[in-house]
Amino acid sequence: MTGGTHVAIANFSYLALGLVGQRYGWELPVDWTHIAVVSLWGVLPDIDNSTAWMGKQIPLVGQLLERRLGRRGWTHTVWAAVGTSLLWLVFSPTLMIAALVGYGSHLLSDGLTHPGLQPWRPLGRVGGVMLFSGGGFWDVVIGMTAIMGSWICLIHRVGSAAARAIEDPLAWGLVLALVALVPGWLLSTTIRRI
């Protein structure tokens, strides 16, 4: 999947989890730090792919990890998700949850694409449903569906008492930028590949 799709799925997962949590009396904050963490951790596993967005941001690390561990190697495991997410516990338990949701959504969505992944490495074999290859038509459909789901979650949250949790103007700016820019980026990068 493309980076834009991973970001869209991560944000939708976090916002949907926040709405479910409201029913049980616990809040997941929607501020710029939580949105940034869930977005960044939504693409972090692809640091082992030198051609992916995250791999290009730190090219030497991306190339080294790709050569040593291979694509969808150790960075695409449950152990990496838990280990990197636990680092955020130093700052806040909700930031740790945001990181875990972002990373976990990446693993789940990569399990739907060819060639699958080994989330329990070294314990298990290749897993996943492998419904389609990344970067094509279904990548756009899933990404756009996640963006629409995020809009619905935000509208529901704004229409409720929980809207008071979104008091930070920077958070609203980041959420609106994601909602406005990710669809265009996702479409443009995918159309170029088709």
C-alpha positions as CSV (number, residue, x, y, z in Angstrom):
1,M,0.0,0.0,0.0
2,T,1.1,3.6,-0.5
3,G,2.1,5.8,2.4
4,G,-1.1,7.9,2.0
5,T,-3.3,4.9,2.4
6,H,-1.4,3.8,5.5
7,V,-1.8,7.3,7.0
8,A,-5.5,7.4,6.2
9,I,-6.1,3.9,7.7
10,A,-4.1,4.8,10.8
11,N,-6.0,8.0,11.4
12,F,-9.4,6.3,10.8
13,S,-8.5,3.5,13.1
14,Y,-7.5,5.9,15.9
15,L,-10.6,8.1,15.5
16,A,-12.9,5.1,15.4
17,L,-11.2,3.7,18.5
18,G,-11.8,7.0,20.2
19,L,-15.5,6.9,19.4
20,V,-15.8,3.4,20.7
21,G,-13.9,4.4,23.8
22,Q,-16.3,7.3,24.5
23,R,-19.1,4.8,25.0
24,Y,-17.1,3.2,27.8
25,G,-16.0,6.4,29.4
26,W,-12.4,6.8,28.3
27,E,-11.1,9.4,26.0
28,L,-8.4,9.3,23.4
29,P,-7.3,12.9,22.8
30,V,-7.4,14.4,19.3
31,D,-4.6,16.9,19.4
32,W,-1.7,17.6,17.1
33,T,0.7,15.3,19.0
34,H,-1.6,12.3,18.9
35,I,-2.5,12.8,15.2
36,A,1.2,13.2,14.3
37,V,2.2,10.1,16.3
38,V,-0.5,7.9,14.8
39,S,0.3,9.2,11.3
40,L,4.1,8.7,11.6
41,W,3.7,5.3,13.2
42,G,1.3,4.3,10.4
43,V,4.2,4.5,7.9
44,L,7.1,3.7,10.3
45,P,7.3,-0.1,9.4
46,D,8.2,0.9,5.8
47,I,11.5,2.2,7.0
48,D,12.9,-1.1,5.7
49,N,11.9,-0.2,2.1
50,S,14.2,2.2,0.4
51,T,11.6,3.1,-2.2
52,A,8.8,3.8,0.3
53,W,8.1,7.3,1.6
54,M,9.5,6.5,5.1
55,G,12.6,4.7,3.7
56,K,13.3,7.8,1.5
57,Q,13.2,10.1,4.6
58,I,16.2,8.4,6.1
59,P,17.8,6.8,3.0
60,L,20.9,5.3,4.7
61,V,18.8,3.6,7.3
62,G,16.2,2.4,4.7
63,Q,18.9,0.9,2.5
64,L,20.8,-0.7,5.4
65,L,17.6,-2.3,6.8
66,E,16.5,-3.4,3.4
67,R,19.8,-5.1,2.7
68,R,20.2,-6.7,6.1
69,L,16.7,-7.7,7.0
70,G,14.8,-7.5,3.7
71,R,11.5,-5.8,2.9
72,R,8.7,-6.5,5.3
73,G,11.2,-8.1,7.7
74,W,11.5,-7.4,11.4
75,T,10.0,-3.9,11.1
76,H,6.7,-5.7,10.1
77,T,6.4,-7.8,13.2
78,V,4.2,-7.5,16.3
79,W,7.5,-7.3,18.3
80,A,8.5,-4.1,16.5
81,A,5.0,-2.6,16.9
82,V,5.0,-3.2,20.7
83,G,8.7,-2.2,21.2
84,T,8.5,1.1,19.3
85,S,5.1,2.0,20.8
86,L,6.3,1.4,24.3
87,L,8.8,4.2,23.9
88,W,5.9,6.7,23.9
89,L,4.8,5.5,27.4
90,V,7.5,7.8,28.7
91,F,5.4,10.8,27.6
92,S,1.8,9.5,27.9
93,P,-0.2,6.3,27.8
94,T,-2.5,7.7,25.2
95,L,0.5,8.5,22.9
96,M,1.6,4.9,23.3
97,I,-1.9,3.8,22.3
98,A,-1.8,6.2,19.3
99,A,1.6,4.7,18.2
100,L,0.3,1.1,18.6
101,V,-2.9,1.8,16.6
102,G,-0.8,3.4,13.8
103,Y,1.7,0.6,13.7
104,G,-0.9,-2.1,14.1
105,S,-3.1,-0.7,11.3
106,H,0.0,-0.8,9.0
107,L,0.6,-4.5,9.8
108,L,-3.1,-5.4,9.3
109,S,-3.4,-3.5,6.0
110,D,-0.1,-5.0,4.7
111,G,-1.5,-8.4,5.5
112,L,-4.1,-7.7,2.8
113,T,-1.5,-7.2,0.1
114,H,0.9,-9.4,-1.8
115,P,3.3,-10.9,-0.6
116,G,1.8,-10.9,2.9
117,L,4.0,-10.6,6.0
118,Q,5.4,-12.6,9.0
119,P,3.9,-10.7,12.0
120,W,5.1,-13.3,14.5
121,R,8.6,-13.8,13.1
122,P,10.5,-16.0,13.9
123,L,7.6,-18.1,15.2
124,G,5.3,-18.2,12.2
125,R,5.1,-18.4,8.5
126,V,3.8,-15.9,6.0
127,G,0.4,-14.7,7.0
128,G,-2.4,-12.5,5.6
129,V,-5.2,-12.7,3.2
130,M,-3.3,-11.1,0.3
131,L,-6.3,-9.8,-1.6
132,F,-4.5,-7.4,-3.9
133,S,-1.2,-5.8,-4.7
134,G,-0.4,-2.4,-3.3
135,G,-0.5,0.8,-5.2
136,G,-3.3,0.0,-7.6
137,F,-7.0,0.6,-7.9
138,W,-8.0,-1.0,-4.6
139,D,-5.3,0.9,-2.8
140,V,-7.2,4.1,-3.7
141,V,-10.5,2.6,-2.8
142,I,-9.3,1.6,0.6
143,G,-7.6,4.9,1.2
144,M,-10.6,6.9,0.2
145,T,-12.9,4.8,2.3
146,A,-10.6,5.3,5.3
147,I,-10.6,9.1,4.7
148,M,-14.4,9.1,4.5
149,G,-14.6,7.1,7.7
150,S,-12.3,9.6,9.4
151,W,-14.6,12.4,8.3
152,I,-17.6,10.6,9.7
153,C,-15.8,10.1,13.0
154,L,-14.8,13.7,13.2
155,I,-18.3,14.9,12.4
156,H,-19.7,12.6,15.0
157,R,-17.1,13.8,17.5
158,V,-17.8,17.5,16.7
159,G,-21.5,17.0,17.2
160,S,-21.0,15.5,20.6
161,A,-19.8,16.8,24.0
162,A,-16.4,15.2,23.2
163,A,-15.7,18.1,20.8
164,R,-14.4,19.9,23.8
165,A,-11.4,17.5,23.7
166,I,-10.4,19.1,20.4
167,E,-9.6,22.5,21.7
168,D,-6.1,22.9,20.2
169,P,-6.3,24.9,16.9
170,L,-3.1,23.2,15.7
171,A,-4.8,19.8,16.0
172,W,-7.7,21.0,13.9
173,G,-5.3,22.4,11.3
174,L,-3.4,19.0,11.2
175,V,-6.7,17.0,10.9
176,L,-8.0,19.3,8.2
177,A,-4.7,19.1,6.3
178,L,-4.8,15.3,6.4
179,V,-8.5,15.3,5.3
180,A,-7.8,17.8,2.5
181,L,-4.3,16.8,1.3
182,V,-4.1,13.0,1.7
183,P,-6.9,12.2,-0.8
184,G,-5.2,14.3,-3.5
185,W,-1.8,12.9,-2.7
186,L,-3.2,9.3,-2.7
187,L,-4.9,9.8,-6.0
188,S,-2.0,11.4,-7.7
189,T,0.6,8.9,-6.6
190,T,-1.7,5.9,-7.5
191,I,-2.7,7.3,-10.9
192,R,0.9,7.6,-11.8
193,R,1.4,3.8,-11.0
194,I,-1.6,2.5,-12.9
